[in-house]
Amino acid sequence: MTMAAQHPELRALLHSLVNPSSNEAYVRDQQQLTDLFKQPEFFVVLQGFAADHSLSQQERHLASVITGRELKTKWRSKLVPDSRKGEVRSCLLSFLEEPDFAIARPQLGLLVSIARIELPRTFTELPDRLLQPLAQCVAALEATGENPLDPATATVLLNTMWTINALVKEWRSVKIQTGALVVQSLEQVFVGPLGKVLEIWSARERAGSSDWVVHEAGRYAFKTLARFCQWHWGKAKNLQSAKGLEHIRLLLRHSVEFAPIIQDHRLRLCAHVPTPTPPEFNKLMKSLAKHLRAIGKWWRWMIGTDAKSWCQLEGATAGVGWWWSAVGGVMAGSDGAVSNDDSDTNPYPKRFLLLGMLLFKDILPILAHDHQDIFTPDFVLTALHLLVDKLLPLTSTDLEALEDEPEEWLVAENNDGEAWAFEFRPCAERVLIALNNACRHLPPDRKPIDAEMIKILGEAEALPPSDLPNILRKEAVYCAMGRLSRSLATYSQGHTGQGIDFNAFLHGIGSWLGQGQPLHRILKRRVAWLIGQWVGSDEECAKLPLVWEILLHLLTERGEATDMAVNLTAAISVKECVDLWELEVAYFVPYIEKSVQGLIKLLGEAATLDGKRYVNDSLGVIIERVEDKILPYLPTIAQAIPGLWQSATGLEGEWLFKASLVVLTTKIVAAAKESSGNLMELVIPLIQESLQPPAKDFFEEDGIILWQTALWNAASPYQPTPQTGLISLVPGLIAAVGENMDLLLRLLPLLDSYILLDAAGLVEQFGLGICQSLLKAIDTSGRMQSNVVGCLATLQTLVHAGPLQALAPALLDSGLYNRILTALEDDKASGTILAGYLGILSRIAIRDQALFFQLAQEQARRNGRDPHKQLEEIFDAMWRNFDYVGESRARKAVAMGCGALLTTGHTEALDRLDGEFMNMFLDVLGELQPAEGNGPETTVNHWSADNSVIWGDIQHTPEGVRRKALEDADPAYAVPLRGFVVDVLTRAQNVGLGPYWDKADAGTKNSLQKFLQ
């Protein structure tokens, strides 16, 4: 009984899916089928449907595709019981006989995936199970001579070879030792039979056979043997075997010999394409084209892995030379308009030509260094002219797109970073750069490109831009000039009078720039691009007035003689010419107004979000470079942003564009500095949206940077009003600090900035919430040291800058103070964390000694403990954890805090003088190097020195002023410890220190007095 007969309901469901009566029925049936995926053994049954020839092709195909896709990830699950796995494997192997490749290949692909999971532990018989039908088919090939195989044998042959190739491909890239063992075993089993198939194919190909089955078998044999060669070639040199290298040499020799033979065969077939075209003819043409590409891709992979060693093998450079010659022959015979046709019946398909160009590019460095008999000046110049004359000119396709959609064409041109691998012109540009780079280390007499390019440029400049051929020629030459700009600029600087005078070149361009000819749009875009490229290579040219006159003309010109591609390219080049941080920006100052006005206008005119983003980026660079000189124009720029934001909603590229608006706003705020408070009605909605889904998935980081920049530059958190100022974001920040551990270290600096802006107001409004949130973050972080240390640093800033009397209830009510005390008792905690907790207590003690004791006593009362016992534990913890404090200023702060407590006269503090406090004083005084005068010790760093990265960000902002004022007044930095200790000991004498001093250890007192003299 067939599988379909055993499961009529599933058969009916499959039939409904491939023959839907309505869209609603299709959706319903699809869901019903998906629900069955969870049933054990369902996929075993479905695989049986794929093998059931009583079903229609569509039903079997659907069953095969679903089984092949789903079982790859579910093979280890209970959906396929171990008792049925042998049955599934046997069924998979039966698909070697399936003539319908669309049905067979998903199952054979699944066979390979299962082998990837099970080998070499189980399914070890697979290689032999594949070898058996392969050997039978090879014997049949030998027996038939020139006659074709019978259909059944041909099916088994191709399916088996496809599977072997897929199996080797799967395992070749496995780096662990198991992978090496499996590939080695596969090589031992299959190399012989595959070599025999390749031998049979070679003989048939020499004879011009048109048997597509043999050609496909030969192609699979080559691809699989090439994968084995890649496996050997990818090993470290000391691990490569002589046998493996010999296989590589043999396959290389074979491929170099047969690549021209295959192409000649193709050319003969292309010259006589029958009408109508039989299916076997199309299959043959496809197989030959794919075989050639397989050879080229293999060469590229081997070159990319070890170009030098590859080019040392016999025939390697000759093979690439043949391919490049084929490209040159096609190009030389064209008028520059190379066909994009990649069809199998095209004598020179697009991918064939591109492979030749890429292979040539890949071996150029090796040719220049090791094969100077090949890499001669004539060779270089021939390649140069081929590229400039035939491959760099714009094609008719480019011209049509430029005419119809100039902005879209430019965006595609700029955004497709991989176009060089798929399109002629970008590929030619890469080849040109590689050709020039290969000449870089040659002696001057063997380095002809610069001089020849100058000659080509001179000839092009003599052509009037009056017709399309001349314009296309000039455009191609300018393209080459831009790509080689660094080399040409360097050459020109060293060959005065012989090189390119860029100012004179621009004068020549100016002679036709304003003629108003529509055809000139093509050339104007390239001129705008070229200026950006050249100035990037020779920065001094940015100071030429003609550079800015031409760029601003191209940026602001409208009408038939220009288009958006010209305007946007000019905008991009303005950015390139301003973004030169090695130069003083004074050269650009005269052009700020016209540049900004032109860019703002263009921002509103650009139709695509990518185009608008180019303008945003240019504005952003100008704002960064000219700093306060941009202030008159900031309101105009800022006013445009809300409309741009709204208009982008729902469009393709929305999030990337909105991210660019957030970045632009950040730069506006940074430039506005204290006056940025007027921008908050723009800034705060952007921050809020950046941190909400779905925007947060795209530019959350940019939103946080904007928020931080706004705080750094704010004069007050209440501008323009408390409801619309930065203070309105604090509740959300407090909640996020307690919840978002992933962003905690980005959020805490925001809280620091609020503290520096208005610590008193922040504590009054949000003190309890801040303490609760910090406690929650500390508890959630556990022993995640960086998070806990960050929280403690923020709390220390709050204790340092905030009103302690107002903060104390929040510390107690939130439980944060109790957490500090309990944490100091944790002998398993990180020393860095313990030092952080100790630093907070020290800061309280320095600022308000009475409050230090009040907090301890109140916490003891709340915990139902003896206040004296609580204070005793606190002092024990301070002494016990003192050695964990490493940084000089922090150690000094602890010593100062303990010293300050002596002035209260509390017996708990005075009891600690002998031994603990005096030893702290001695330790720290011994570590510090006193200053010459009465300033801070030379070994105590200012906050800015210990936090150089953040100080670099805020140094020139209002926050930098606030932070400096706070840290300059920090007693732990500004007050010398020696004078401080003398002062507190003197004052403590008035509150009862005398008896404690008298009974202290005489040696310790003597040592301390020596330091204090």
N, C-alpha and C positions, 0 to 999 in steps of 0.2 A: 504494500500500500504506500502510495506517495505521501510525502509530508503534508501536501495540501489537503489530501483526503483525510488525514488524521486530525487536522486542525482547520475545519471549515470556517469557523468564525474569524480566525486570523487571516485566512485566505480572502474572505469577504472584505475585511478591513483593508488589506493591501490593494485589492481591486478598487475599492472606493477611493483610496488615496491617489492612485495613478489615473483614475477616471472620475474626478470630482464632479458632482452634479451642481454644486454651487460653492461659493467662497465660504459660506457659513458651514456647510457640510465638511469642507476640507479642513477648516480650523478645528471643528469638533473631532473629526477622525484623527487628525494629527495629535491632538491632546490625548485621545484614547490610546494611541500607539505609544506615546511618551510615557503614559502611566504604566504600560506593560513592561517598561525597561526595568522596573524594580522587582519583577517577579523572577525567582530563581529558575534557571534553565531556559528562560525566554529566548535568549540570544542563540542558544543551541538549536532551538526550534527554528528561529528566523534564518540561521545559516542553512538549515535544511531546505528552506524555501528558495534560497539563492541557488542551491544545487538541483532543484526540482525542475526538470525540463518540461514538465506538463504545464508550468505557468508561462505567462506571457513574458517577453523580454523586459518590459517596463517593470513588471512585478518582481522579477528576479533581480533586476538591477537595483531597485530600491532596497530589497532585502540585503543585497551584497554591500551596498554603500553604508547602510545603517550598521550592519554587523561589523564591517571593517573599521568604521569610525569609533563605535562605542566600546568594542571589546579591547581596543588598545589600552584604554584606561581602566577597564573593569576586569582584566584577566585575573588579577590577584584576589578579587572580591569573591564573596560567597555566591554571587550570581551564576558563576560557572563552577559547579562542584568538581573537586579533584577527580571524582569517578567518571566525569564526562569529558575531561580535558583531552584524553587520548583520542576519543571520538572526534572532537573538534579538530585536532591536529591532522588526523587522517583525512577528514573532509576538506581541510584547507589544501592538502597536497593533491586532492582529486581535481582541483581547479587548474592544475597544470594542463589538463586536457580540455579546458573550456575555450572554445574558439572565439567567444565574444570577449574581447579584452576589457570592455567597460564593466563586465561582470567579474571577470577573473582577477583583474589587477587590485581592486579593493581587498579581496580575500588573500591574495598573495602578499600584499602589503601588510596585512594583519599577521600573516605567517612570519614575516620578517620582524615585526614588532614583538611577537611572542618569543622568537628566537633571541631577541635582544634582552628579554627578561630572563629567559631560562638557561641559555648557554652560559658557561660550559657545564653547569650542574646537571641539568636535565635536557631532554630533547637532543641528546648528543648524536642521535642517528640522522639528524637533518642533513648534514653535508653529504652523507652517503645516499640518502633518499633523493637528493637533487643530482648527485653525480650519475646515478643509474640511468635516468632518462636522458641526461646530457650525453652520456657515452653512446647510448643507442642512436641518438640523433646524429652524432658525429659519424658513427659508422654508416648510417643511411646517407649522409652527405657524401661520404667517400664513395659509396656504392653507386650513387646515381650519376656520378660524373657531372656532365653539364646539364642534365635534366633536373627539373624542379622536384622538390620533395612532395610527397602526397600531403594533402591538407592537414590530416591528423598529426602527422609527424612534424610538419611546419609549426603547427600550433604549440605542440609540446616543446619544441626547440625554443621558440621565441619566449614563451611563458617561463621556461626554466632559466633562460639566460637573463631575462628581466629580473627574476627573483634573486639569482646569484648576484647580479650587479647591485640590487637594492640591499642585499644582506652584507656585502662587503662595504658598501657606502655607510651603512648603519654602524658597523663595528670599527671602521678605519679611524674614526675620530675619538674613540674611547681611549683615554689616556692611561687608565689604571692598568696594572699588570694583567688582569683578566682579559682586557681588550687585546693586548699584544698576543696573548696565548691563543685567543680565538682567531685573530687574523692570521697568525702563523699557521694554524691548522687549516684554515680555509685556503690559504695559499698552497699548501702542500697538496690539497685535494684537487683544486680547480685550475691551477696554472697550466698544467699539461694539456687537459682537454680544451681550455680556452685558447691556448697557443695553437692547437691544431685547427680550431675554428678560424682563427685569424689567418692561418696559413692557407686554408681552403679558400677563404674570402679573397686573399691576396691574389691567388692564381686566377680566380674568376674575374676579379677587377681588372687585372692586366689584360684579360681577354675581352673586356668590355661587356661583361654579363649584365643583363637587365632583370635578373631574378631579385626582386626586392626582399624576399625572405632571407636570402644569403647575405644581402647587404645589411639588413637589420641585425642578423646574427654576428656579422663582422663588427658592426658598430658596438654592440653590447660587449663582444669579446675585448675590443680595444678599451672601452670605458672601464671595464672591470680590471683588466691588467694595469691600466693607468692608475686606478685606485690603489692597487698593491704597490705600485711604484711610488705613489705619494706617501704611502705609509713608510716605506724605506727612507725616502728623501727627507721626511719630516723628523727623523731621529737625529739625535746628536751625532756628530761625525764619528766619534769613537765607538758608537753603537751600530753604525751602518755596516752591513755584511758585504763581503765581496760578491756573493751570489746576488744579493739585492741590487747592488750597483750594476752588475752585468745585465740584469733584467732591464734596468733603466736605460742603459746604453742601447740594448737591442730594440726596445720599444721606441726610443728616440730615433734610431736609424730607420726603423720601419715607418714612423710617422713622417719623417722628413722626405722619405722616398714617395710615400703614397699621397700626401697632401696635394701635390701638383697633379697626380694621376686622377684623384677624385675630382679635382676642379676641372681638369680637361674633359673628363667624362660628363660632368654637369654642362659644360659649355656645348658639347656635342648634342646633348639632349635638349638644351634650351634653344638650340638653333633649329630644332625640328620637333616642336611641340605638336602632337597630333590633335586634330579637332574632329569630333569631341575627344576630350582627354580621358583615357581609361583610368579607373581607380588605381590599377597597379602602377601606372606611370606616375601618378601623384605620390603614391607611397614610396616609389623609388627615389623621386626627386627630394622628398622630405628626408628620407634616410641618408642620402648623400650629403645634403646640406647640414643635417645634424651631426654627421660623422666629422665633417670638416670643423664645425664649431667645437666638437668634443676635443679634437686635436689642439685647436687654438687655446681653449680653456685650460687644457692640461699643461701646455707650455707656459701659460701665464702663471698658473699655480706654482709650477716648479721654479720659475724665475722669481716670483714673489717670495718664495721660501729661501732660496740661496742663488741669487742671480750670478754671482761670480763663478761658483762651481758649475752651474748649469752651462754657462757660456764656454767653459773649458771642455765640455763634452763634444765629441766629433759630430758635426752636423747641426749643432744648436743654432749658431749664428746664421748658417746657411738657410735653415728653415725659416727663421724670421725674415731674413733677407728676401727669400722668395715671396713671402706674404706681403712685405712692404713694397716690393717691386710690382706686385699685382695691384696694390692700391695706387701706386704712382702711375701705372699704365692706364688705369681707369680715369684717374683725375686728369692726367695730361691730355687725354682724349676728349675731355669734357670742356664746356665753356664756363665751368665754375658751378653750374647748377647740378650738383650730384643728386641722383635720385634717392628718395627716402624709401623706395620699394624694398621690402624685406621678404618678398614672396619667394617660394622655393624655385619658381621658374624664372626668376631674374638671374641673369648670368653672374652678377656681382651683388648679392643681397646686402642690405645695409649692415647687418651684423657681421658679415664676412669682412667688409671694409673696415668697420670699427675695430674688429679684432686685430687686423693688420696694423692699424694705427697704435693701438694699445700695446701690442707686442713690441713694436718699434720703440715706443716711449719707455717701456720697461727695461730694455737692454742698452739704451743710449749711454748711461754712465759706464757700463762695462766696456762698450765699444771704445769710448773715449780713452779709457785708462789702459785697457789690455789689447786692443785691436786697432792700433793707430794706422795699420796698413789699410784698414777699411775706413776708419774715421778721419778722412782727409778733408782739407778745406773744400775741395770740389763736392765731396759727399755732403758736407754740412750745407753748402750753398744750394745744392740741388734740393735738399729737403726743405730748406728755408723758403725757396721760391715756390715749391709745391704747396706749402702751407699757406703762404701769403696770397699767392695768385689764385689758388683753386679752392681752398678749404675755408679760409676766413671770410670771404665775402658773404654778405647776407643773401639768403636764398629767396626765391619767389614766395615761398611759404611765409618767411619772415616778413617780407614786404607787405603781403596781404594782411597779415595780422597787425602789423604796425599801422596800416591804413585804417583797418576796421576798428581795432580795439587797442590803441597804443598803450594805455595804462595797464591793461591786463597782460599785454605782451611783456612789458617791462617787469611786472611783478613775477611772471613766470620765469623770465630770464634771471632775475636776481635770487629767486627762492629755491630753484631746483639745483641743489648742491651736487646732485649725482648725475646731472645732465651730461657731463663729460664722458660717462660710460655708455651713453645711449644716443647722443646726437653728434653730428659731424663737427659743427663749428666749435662747441665747447671742448670737444675732444681735441680738435686741432690746436686750440689755445693751450691745452695741457702739453701737447706734444712740442709746441714751440717753446714753452717754458723749459721743458725737460731738455730739449736740444741746446738751448742757451746755457742751462746749468751744466750740461755735460762738457761745455767748452770752458767752464770757469777756470780750471786749473791748467789749461793748456798755455804754452808760450804764445806771445802775441802774434807771431807769424803763422800760427796754426789756429788762430781765433778770429775767424773772418766775419762773424755775424754783425758786430756793431758797425763796422765800416760799411758793410753791404746794406744794412738797414738805413743808414744815413743816406746812402746813394738812392735806395728805393724811395725814401721819404722825399728827397729832392725831386725825383722824377714825378712823384704823385703831386707835389705842390705846384709843379708846372702845369698840371691839368686844371683847366677852369671848371668849377663845379656847375657846369651848365647843362649837363645831360646825365641820365641815370648811370650809364657805364662809368663815367668819370667819378661820380659821387660814390658809387659802390667801391671803386678802386681806392679812393681816398679813405673811405670808411674802414676798409680792410687794413690798410696801412696804418691808420691811426690805432686800430685795435692791436696790431702787432707792436706798435710803438708803446702803447700803454702796458701791454703784458711784459715788455722788455724794458720798462722805464728805468728801473734801478740800474741795470747794466748800461743802458744808453746814457743815463745821467752821469754815471761815474766815468764812462769813456769820454764824454764831452768835457768834463772838468779837467781831465788829463790831456786833452788834445784841443787846446784853444785854437779856434779858427777852423778846426776840422769837424768838430762835434755839432750838437744841436744847440743853437741859441734859442732858448724857449721864449724869450721876450720877442725876438724877431719872428719866431714861428707864430706867436699869438697875433702880432701885427698883420701877418699874412692872412690869418683867419678873419681878422677884423675887416679886411677889405671886401668880403662878401657877406658877412654876417647879417648886415642890416638891409639886404636887398629885397627881403620879403618874398623869396621864392618858395613855394610849397615843397618842392623837392628837397630843399635844404634841411627839412626836418630830420631826415635820415642822418645827415652829417652833424647836425647840431647836437643830437643826443650823444653821438660818439665824442664830440669835442668836449661836452660837459663831463663825460666819464673820463676822458683822457686827462683833463686838468686835475681831477681828483687823484688819478693814478700817479701823474708826474710829480705833483706837489708832495705826495706821500713818499716819493723816492728822493726828491731834492727839496727839502723843506724851505730853503731860502727863497724859492720861487713863490712861496705864499706872500712874500712882501711886494711882489710885482703888482702895480696898480691894474695892469691889463688883465691879470687873473680875475680880479674882482669885478672889473667892468664887464668882462665877457660873462662871467658866471651870473651876475645880477641881471644882465640883459636876458640870458637864457631862462633865468628863474621867473622873470616878470613879463616877458613877452607873451602876447596872446594874438590869436588870429590864425590865418591859413598857413603861415610860414613856421608855425610851431605846433606842438601838441603836448599832451600830458606826459608822454615819455620823456620829452626834452625837459619840461619843467621839473619833473620829479628827479630826473638824473642830476639836474643842476642843484636841486635841494640836497641830494646825497653828497655831491661834491663840495658843497658849502660846508657840510659837516666834516668831510675829510680834510679840508683846508683850514678849518678852525681847530680841529682836534690835534694840534701839534704842541704838546706840552713842553717841548724843549725850547720853544720860541716864546718871547714876550708877546702878549696878545695885542700890543699897540698897533700892529700892522692892520688889524681888523677893525679897530675902533671907528674909523671914518665910515665904515660900511654897515655898522650895526643896525641903524634905523631902517635902511632900505632892505636889508636881509630879513629882519624880523617882520616887517610889513609884508614883504613878498611871501614869506613862509606862512604867515597867518592867513593870507588870502588863499594860498594854495591849499592849505589845510581844509578850507571850506569847499574847494572845488574838486578835490580828489574824489573819485567815485568809489574806489575800493578801500577797504580797511587797511590793507597792506600799504597802499599808497599814502594814506594818512599817517600810518605808523612811521614811514620814512621821514615825513615832515616833522613828526613829533620828535624823532631821534635827533634830527638836525637842530631843532629848537632847544632840546635838552643840552646838547653839547655847547651851543652858544651861551646858554644861561650859565653853565658851569665855568666856561672860560672867561667871560667878561665880568662876572660877579656883579658888583653894585652898579655897573654901567647899564645893566639891563633893567634896573628898577622902573624907569619911565614906561616900559612896555609890558611889565608884568600884569597889570590889570587887564589889558587887552587879551593877552594870552590866556589868563585864567578864565575870563568870561566865555571863551570859546569851548571850554572843556565840558560843561554840563550838556550842552547841545550835542556835542560829538559822542558823549557817553550814551545818551538816549538813542541817538540815531543808529548806533551800532548794535543795539539789542536785537537778538534773533538772527543776525547775519553771520555768514561763514567767516571765521576768523575773529569772532566777537571777543573772545577772551584774551587772545594775544594783543589785540588792539587796546582793549581796556587796560590791560597790564601796562602797555606803553603810556597810557594817559596817567596812570598812577605814578609811574616813574617820572613823567614830565612834571606832574604836580609836586613831587618830592623835590625836584630841582628848583622849581619856582619858590617853594617854601624856604629852601636853603639860601636862595639868593635874597629873599625878602628879609630874612633875619627877624629883628624885633618887630618890624611892621607886618609880619606874617599873621598876626592876630586878625587882620582884616580879611584873611583868606579862609578862615575857619568854616564858614558856611559852605565852602567848596570842599575843604579837606575832610571834615568829619563825615559827611555822607560817603565819601570814597573809602575812608577807613572802615566804616561800618559794613559797607557792601563787600569789601575785600575779605572780611573775616566771616562772611555768611556763605552757606552753600547757595548756588554752585560755584560762585566766584572763588571761594577759598581753595578749591581744588586746583585753581590755575594761578592765582597770584596772591595767596595769603602772605607769603614772605614779603612781597612788594608793599602790601598794605601795612605790615608791621614796620617796615622801614620808613614809610611815609609818616606813620604815627610817631615814631622815634624822632624823625627829623623835625616834625612840628613841635615836639616838646623841647628839643635842643634849642630851637630858635624862638620859642615863645617868651614874651615878656610877662605874661600872666595866663593862668589857665582859665580865667573868667572872661576873656575877650572872644567875641564882642559882647556876649552876655553869659551868665552862668548856665543858661539853658542851651546855648549854642556853642559854648566854648569847649576847650579840651577837658574841662572838669566833668562834662557830661558823660565822658567815656569811662570814668573811673569805676562805676559799679560793675560794668562789664569786665573791666580789667581785673578787678578783685575776684570776681567769680572765676575767671579763666585761670588765674594763678592757682586757685585751689583745685581746679579740675583737669587742666591740660598739661600733663607732665611732659608731653612731647615738645611743647613750645615754652616750657617754663623758663628756660634760660634766655629766651628772647623776650619774655614778658617782664621778668624782674627788672631789667634796665629801664623799662617804661615806668615802673613803679618808683625806681630811684629818681627818675627825672621829675616826677610829680612831687616827690619829697623835697627835692632841691628847689622846685618852683614855689611851693607854699606848704611847708611842713605843718605849720600851725593849723591852717585851714583844713588840710587833709586829715590830720588827727581829729580835729573837732567833728568833721562830717563823717569820716569813714574809719576812725581809729580801730574800733572793735572789729569791723569787717576785715580790715587789713590783717590784724593779728590772727583772726580765725582762719583766714585764707592761707597765711603763711604756715600756721600750725598744720592745717590739712595737707598742704604741699609737703611739709617735712615728714609727716606720718606716712603719706602715700609713697614718698620716694624711698622710705626705708633706709637701706644702706647705700643707696645710689649717691655716692659722695658728691658729685658735681652739682646735683640738684640741691642737696641739703646745704652745701657750702654757699651756693648762690642765695638761698633763702636767708641764711644767717648774715651774709654780707649786706643784703637789703635791710634786714632788721637792725643791723649795726648802724647803717646810714640813718635810719629812722630815729634810733636812740641818740645818735650823734647830733642830728639837726633838729629834731622835733621837740616840742614842749613836754618835758618828762612828767610834770605833774598831771597834765591832761592825758598823757599816754599810759600812765601807771594803771588806771582802772581797766583799760582795754587789755593790757598785758595779763592782769589777774583774771578778769572775767572770761577771756577767751581760752584760758588754760595754757597760754604760750609761756608765761613765766614759770609755771609749774613744770612744763616740758623741759625748760632750760635746766632746772634743778635736777630733775630725774635723769636727764641725758648725761649730766656731769658725773653721775654715779655709775654709768655703764662702762665697765672696764673692757668691754669687747668692741667699743666704738672706735672708729678711725681717729687717730690723733689729730688730723686736720679738722675734723668736725668738732672734736672736743675743744680745740683751740678757738674755733669760731664761737662756741657757746661762752667760753671764758672771756672772749673779747667783749661780748655784749655786757656781761656783769661789770667788767672793768670800766666800760664807758659810762655806765650808770654811776659807778662809784666816783669817777672823776668829776662828773657834772653835778651830782646831788647826793652827798654822802648820807644825809638824813633819809632820803627816799630809799636808798639802798637797804637800810635797816627796816624801814617801814614795809617795803615789799616783802622782805623775808618774814617779818612778823605776821603780816596779814595772810600770807600763804600758809604759814604754820597754823594760824587760827582756823582757816578754811579746811585744812587737812586734819584738824583736831590734834595737833602736835605741840610739843613744848617749843616756844620760840627760841630759847637758848640752844636747844638741841638742833633746831633747824639751822641757826647761824653757825654752829659748830661744824655741821656737815658742809655748809657752803664754803667756809674757810678751808676745811680739809680738802675739798674738791679743787679749790683755787690753787692750793699748793701742789696737790697731787698731779694736776694737769698742766702746771706751768711749763714743764719741759717740752710739752707738745707744741708750744708756741714758738715758731721758728723765726719769723721776720722781725727785724730789729724794732721797728716802730710799734708792732703789736706787743712785743715783750716789754718795751718801755711803758706802754699804756697799762699793762697789768701791774707793773711795779708802781706806777703813779696812782692807780686806783687803790691799791692796798695802802700806799702811803697816805692818801687823802682820807681814808677811813680812820686813821689814827687821830685825826683832828676832831673827831666826834666825841672822843673820850669813852666810847663804848668798851666795856671790859673785854668783850669777845674779840675786838680788834687789838686792844692793847696786849692781851695775852699772847697774840701771835707775833709780837715784835721780836722777841728773842727766838732765833732760829729761822722761822719761815720768812717774815717780812724783811728782816735784815739780810738774810741770804739772797732773797730776790734782789734787794738793792745792790748787794755786792756783785751778783752775777751780771746784772744789766749794766751797772757802771763799768765793770771790767770789760764788757763787750763794746761799749760805745767809745768813739773817738771824739773828744771835745773839740769844738770849733775854736778858732783863734780868738774871736770876741765873745759876745754873749748870745750868739745865734744857735740854731739847732746843731746837734752833733753831726759831724760829717758822715757818719755811718748810718744815720737815720734818713731814709729816702722820703721825699715828698710823695704824696699820693700819685701825682702825675708820672713819676719815675717808675713806680710799681705797676702802673696801669697805662703803659705807653700806647697801647693800641686804641683804647677808648679815648684816651687824652688826645690822640692824633685826630680823632673824629670830632671832638667837641671844642678843641682848643680855641678856635676862632668863632665860636658861637656864644650866644648869651649864656647857655648852660656852662660853657667853659669858665665864664666869669663867676657864675654862682658856685661852681665846684671849687674853683681856686680860692675864693673867699672863705669857704667852709674849711678847706684843708689847711690854708695858711694860718687859720686861727686855732687849729687843733693843738691842744697842749702837748699831745704825744709827739708832735713834730716840732712845734715852735718853742716850747719851754725846755731849756736844758735840764736834764734829770738831776744833776748835782745840786743846782740851785733849788729845784723843787723839793728834794729830800731835805735839804737844810731848812727850808721854809716850813714844811709840814712837821718836822721834828721840833722846831722852835715853837710853833703854835700848839703842838700837842703837849708841850710842857705845861701849858696853862690849863689843860683839862685832865691832868693826872698821869702824864707819861713818866714822871720822875722815878717812882718806885720800880716800874717795869724796866726802865733803862738801867737803873742801878744794878738790878739782879741779872741783867743780860750777860752773856759770855764775854769775858774781857777781851779775848783774842778777836772775836768777831767785831766788837766795838772799836778796837784799835784799828782793824783793817778798814772799817767803814769810815772812821775819822780821817784816815790817810786819803781816801777818795774824795772826801768832802772839803778838804783844806784848800 
